[in-house]
Amino acid sequence: MGRPRPGGAGRAPAGAAPRPLRPAPALRRLSAAGTPRGAAVLADHAFLAEGLLDLAEATGEVRWRDESAALAEAALRRFADPAGGFFESEAADEPLPARPRSAYDGQRPASGAVLAGVLLRLAQVTGQPQWRPLARSTVEGFLGDLQRAPRGVETLAAVAGELLGRAPQAAAPQAPAGAASASSGAV
């Protein structure tokens, strides 16, 4: 969604990554040494699916799109919230009485919003319409957040814009707080 796409340099790491992590329904987290550390969370599925879809777009190789679709399907089974959107982890992994979910971007884009973008892109590149309503239900599941704080949910807002047929817009550069601008007449 508006980011540079990887080229051929991404093939080797992508080709190595899915093998030890498979099958998609049982995606695992790995330590730097390659030792399994536990079940993958929504972020693992969403960002890997997005990266594989980017790689498919950059290389034209359908297998990366298919890997992305398999990860998206696994994420839907494991993390989908019936009210729309996604939980950050599986119910079995959460000792808390409530499962966290959020559309707010932090140091990285919100996982559920990234996955919604993947679902929308899958609808576009595969021609399979079932992905689009899933992306839409994510946007609808966080509609209150979009209305209350659109600046905090930019990734989800971009997906909403694409669903509505609006082209993504680059963010305008902003002056630091307290900086004078040429239009204010300050010198």
Disulfide bonds with the S-S distance in Angstrom:
none
